[in-house]
Amino acid sequence: MSDFQELLHEEGYEKVIIIGIGADFLNDQFGESFTENSILPLVLDTSPDYINFVLREQFGATWKELVILAADGSTVLDRIIMDFDTIEEYEQQIYDIIVDNYSSTSEESVDYSTQIQPIFNSSCTSCHGGAGGLSLTSYNNVINGGNSGDIVMPYDHANSLLWQYVNSGYMPPGTNDLTNTQVDLIAQWIDEGALPEPYEPLQGDVNGDGVINILDIVQLANMILSDDYQESADLNGDGNLNILDIVQLVNIILGG
């Protein structure tokens, strides 16, 4: 699974993390040992009675079950009961689910003003220039929604009314359906956060939380120790992750 996770990161799905849940069973320290020696990030699931476990109950999971969550951290995309000795046969299924529901940083971010608004201008604003309280004439109007409420849920295209309507062909009315490419572009824009401008990562924001601080140094150090190369962390652009990148990151923070 560690190689599979590395493949996902190489393809730009850097925020996808596969975490194992080890049961703190009978307090015999097996779980702690398993966690310390695993090739995957693991957390220990605690239990007051060693029967009912907190994390397992939260997701209604069973033994050897993989629960795939959406980017919001709570929506369950799929469940797979796996034979841990033959994980390879499930990798394609897992990969397809992640590709369908997560945005890859290897893709160019969508520019609202040059890619999304022109779709609305050509196909939507003749009716939705304010009618029904919904206007699609500008970014602010789209985000504000209409009388029925919000039509865009950032990072979640599947639950956004805007995408649901254009994907089903309900809107635009008649035979003026958007093309699949246009529908997919709207979905990508929403999943990237429905931003007014393309996302430009901060240099030094290794963990992608929007802030450059000590946590990025910790993340970079872990990447170096685990030989996990990511281009976004290669601050000096020499093709390697090493102490020189940490020095540059420290200088970025101090010069903040």
C-alpha positions as CSV (number, residue, x, y, z in Angstrom):
1,M,0.0,0.0,0.0
2,S,2.9,2.4,0.6
3,D,4.0,2.1,-3.0
4,F,0.4,2.7,-4.1
5,Q,0.2,5.8,-2.0
6,E,3.4,7.0,-3.4
7,L,2.0,6.5,-7.0
8,L,-1.0,8.6,-6.0
9,H,1.2,11.4,-4.7
10,E,3.3,11.3,-7.9
11,E,0.2,11.8,-10.0
12,G,-0.7,14.9,-8.0
13,Y,-3.1,13.4,-5.4
14,E,-0.8,14.6,-2.6
15,K,-3.6,15.1,-0.1
16,V,-4.7,11.5,-0.2
17,I,-3.4,9.6,2.8
18,I,-3.9,5.9,3.5
19,I,-4.1,5.4,7.2
20,G,-4.3,2.1,9.0
21,I,-6.3,1.8,12.2
22,G,-4.9,-0.6,14.8
23,A,-7.1,-1.7,17.7
24,D,-5.7,-1.2,21.2
25,F,-6.7,-4.7,22.0
26,L,-6.4,-6.1,25.5
27,N,-3.8,-3.5,26.3
28,D,-1.0,-5.9,25.4
29,Q,1.0,-3.3,23.5
30,F,0.7,-5.2,20.2
31,G,-1.2,-2.3,18.7
32,E,1.5,0.2,19.7
33,S,4.3,-2.0,18.3
34,F,2.3,-2.5,15.1
35,T,1.9,1.3,14.8
36,E,5.6,2.0,15.3
37,N,6.8,-0.5,12.8
38,S,4.2,-0.1,10.0
39,I,5.1,1.3,6.6
40,L,1.8,3.2,6.7
41,P,0.7,6.1,9.0
42,L,-1.3,4.4,11.7
43,V,-3.4,5.5,14.6
44,L,-4.4,3.4,17.6
45,D,-8.2,3.0,18.0
46,T,-8.9,3.2,21.7
47,S,-11.7,1.4,23.6
48,P,-13.0,1.7,27.2
49,D,-13.9,-2.0,27.2
50,Y,-11.8,-3.4,24.4
51,I,-15.0,-4.3,22.5
52,N,-16.4,-1.0,21.3
53,F,-13.8,1.0,19.4
54,V,-14.2,4.8,18.8
55,L,-13.0,5.1,15.2
56,R,-14.5,1.8,14.1
57,E,-17.9,2.8,15.4
58,Q,-17.6,6.3,13.9
59,F,-17.5,4.9,10.4
60,G,-19.4,1.7,11.1
61,A,-16.3,-0.2,9.9
62,T,-15.7,-3.9,10.2
63,W,-12.4,-5.9,10.4
64,K,-10.2,-5.5,7.3
65,E,-12.5,-2.9,5.8
66,L,-11.2,0.0,3.8
67,V,-13.4,3.1,4.1
68,I,-12.7,5.7,1.4
69,L,-13.6,9.3,2.5
70,A,-14.2,12.4,0.4
71,A,-12.1,15.5,0.8
72,D,-14.5,16.8,3.5
73,G,-13.3,14.0,5.8
74,S,-16.8,12.6,6.5
75,T,-18.6,11.6,3.3
76,V,-18.1,7.9,2.6
77,L,-17.3,7.3,-1.0
78,D,-17.0,3.6,-0.9
79,R,-16.3,0.6,1.4
80,I,-14.2,-2.4,0.5
81,I,-13.7,-5.6,2.6
82,M,-10.2,-6.7,1.6
83,D,-7.9,-9.7,1.9
84,F,-4.7,-8.0,3.0
85,D,-2.6,-10.7,1.3
86,T,-3.9,-9.7,-2.1
87,I,-4.2,-5.9,-1.9
88,E,-3.1,-5.4,-5.6
89,E,-6.5,-6.6,-6.9
90,Y,-8.2,-3.7,-5.2
91,E,-5.8,-0.9,-6.2
92,Q,-7.5,-0.1,-9.5
93,Q,-10.9,0.2,-7.8
94,I,-9.4,2.5,-5.2
95,Y,-7.5,4.5,-7.8
96,D,-10.7,5.1,-9.9
97,I,-12.6,6.3,-6.9
98,I,-9.9,8.8,-5.9
99,V,-9.5,10.1,-9.5
100,D,-13.3,10.6,-9.7
101,N,-13.6,12.4,-6.4
102,Y,-10.3,14.3,-5.8
103,S,-8.5,17.0,-7.7
104,S,-4.9,16.4,-8.8
105,T,-2.4,19.2,-8.3
106,S,-0.7,18.0,-11.5
107,E,-3.6,19.4,-13.4
108,E,-3.7,23.1,-14.2
109,S,-6.1,25.0,-11.9
110,V,-9.2,26.3,-13.5
111,D,-9.4,30.1,-14.1
112,Y,-13.0,31.3,-13.4
113,S,-12.9,34.4,-15.5
114,T,-11.5,32.8,-18.7
115,Q,-12.9,29.3,-18.4
116,I,-16.1,29.2,-16.3
117,Q,-17.7,32.6,-16.8
118,P,-17.6,32.3,-20.6
119,I,-19.7,29.1,-20.3
120,F,-22.3,31.0,-18.3
121,N,-22.2,34.0,-20.7
122,S,-22.9,31.8,-23.7
123,S,-25.4,29.4,-22.3
124,C,-27.0,30.7,-19.0
125,T,-27.1,34.4,-18.5
126,S,-29.9,35.0,-21.0
127,C,-32.2,33.5,-18.4
128,H,-30.1,33.8,-15.3
129,G,-29.2,37.4,-15.4
130,G,-31.1,37.9,-12.2
131,A,-34.3,35.9,-12.9
132,G,-35.6,33.9,-10.0
133,G,-33.1,35.7,-7.8
134,L,-30.3,33.8,-9.4
135,S,-27.7,35.6,-11.5
136,L,-24.8,33.9,-13.2
137,T,-23.3,37.1,-14.6
138,S,-20.4,37.3,-12.2
139,Y,-18.3,35.2,-9.7
140,N,-19.9,36.9,-6.7
141,N,-23.4,36.4,-8.0
142,V,-22.7,32.7,-8.6
143,I,-21.3,32.2,-5.1
144,N,-24.2,34.1,-3.5
145,G,-26.7,31.7,-5.1
146,G,-30.4,32.5,-5.5
147,N,-33.7,32.2,-3.8
148,S,-33.2,28.5,-3.4
149,G,-30.0,29.0,-1.6
150,D,-26.4,28.2,-2.5
151,I,-25.8,26.5,-5.8
152,V,-22.1,25.8,-5.3
153,M,-20.6,23.8,-2.4
154,P,-16.8,24.4,-2.7
155,Y,-14.7,21.2,-2.9
156,D,-17.9,19.1,-3.5
157,H,-19.2,19.2,-7.0
158,A,-21.5,16.2,-6.5
159,N,-23.6,18.0,-3.9
160,S,-23.6,21.4,-5.8
161,L,-26.9,22.2,-7.4
162,L,-25.1,24.0,-10.3
163,W,-23.2,20.8,-11.3
164,Q,-26.3,18.6,-10.7
165,Y,-28.4,20.7,-13.0
166,V,-25.9,21.0,-15.9
167,N,-24.8,17.3,-15.5
168,S,-28.3,16.0,-15.7
169,G,-29.2,18.3,-18.7
170,Y,-32.0,20.0,-16.6
171,M,-30.2,23.2,-17.3
172,P,-29.8,24.9,-19.7
173,P,-33.4,24.1,-20.8
174,G,-34.2,22.5,-24.2
175,T,-31.6,21.0,-26.3
176,N,-28.8,23.4,-25.3
177,D,-27.0,21.0,-23.0
178,L,-23.4,21.8,-22.0
179,T,-20.7,19.6,-23.5
180,N,-19.1,16.9,-21.3
181,T,-15.9,19.0,-21.3
182,Q,-17.8,22.0,-20.0
183,V,-19.6,20.0,-17.3
184,D,-16.3,18.4,-16.2
185,L,-14.6,21.8,-16.1
186,I,-17.3,23.2,-13.8
187,A,-16.8,20.1,-11.6
188,Q,-13.1,20.6,-11.5
189,W,-13.5,24.3,-10.6
190,I,-15.8,23.4,-7.7
191,D,-13.6,20.7,-6.4
192,E,-10.6,23.1,-6.4
193,G,-12.6,25.3,-4.0
194,A,-14.7,27.3,-6.5
195,L,-12.0,30.1,-6.3
196,P,-12.2,33.4,-8.2
197,E,-8.6,32.9,-9.5
198,P,-6.5,29.8,-10.1
199,Y,-4.9,28.5,-6.9
200,E,-1.2,29.4,-6.7
201,P,0.5,27.4,-4.0
202,L,2.8,29.3,-1.6
203,Q,6.5,28.5,-1.9
204,G,7.4,26.6,1.2
205,D,3.8,25.5,2.0
206,V,4.9,21.9,2.0
207,N,1.8,20.5,3.7
208,G,-0.6,22.6,1.7
209,D,-2.4,24.2,4.7
210,G,-2.0,27.7,3.4
211,V,0.5,28.7,6.1
212,I,4.3,28.4,6.1
213,N,5.5,27.4,9.6
214,I,7.3,24.8,11.6
215,L,4.8,22.1,10.5
216,D,6.2,22.5,6.9
217,I,9.7,21.8,8.2
218,V,8.5,18.7,10.0
219,Q,6.7,17.5,6.8
220,L,9.8,18.2,4.7
221,A,12.0,16.4,7.2
222,N,9.7,13.4,7.1
223,M,9.8,13.4,3.3
224,I,13.6,13.4,3.3
225,L,13.7,10.5,5.8
226,S,11.2,8.4,3.9
227,D,12.7,9.3,0.5
228,D,9.3,10.6,-0.6
229,Y,10.1,13.1,-3.4
230,Q,7.5,15.7,-4.2
231,E,8.3,18.6,-6.6
232,S,6.5,21.1,-4.5
233,A,8.9,20.4,-1.6
234,D,12.0,20.7,-3.8
235,L,12.5,24.4,-2.9
236,N,15.8,24.8,-4.6
237,G,14.8,22.9,-7.7
238,D,17.8,20.6,-7.7
239,G,15.8,17.4,-8.1
240,N,16.5,16.2,-4.6
241,L,15.1,16.7,-1.1
242,N,17.8,17.3,1.4
243,I,19.0,19.6,4.1
244,L,19.5,22.4,1.6
245,D,15.7,22.5,1.1
246,I,15.2,22.7,4.9
247,V,17.6,25.6,5.0
248,Q,15.7,27.4,2.3
249,L,12.4,26.8,4.0
250,V,13.8,28.2,7.3
251,N,14.9,31.3,5.4
252,I,11.5,31.7,3.9
253,I,9.9,31.5,7.3
254,L,12.4,33.9,8.9
255,G,12.0,36.3,6.0
256,G,8.2,36.0,6.1
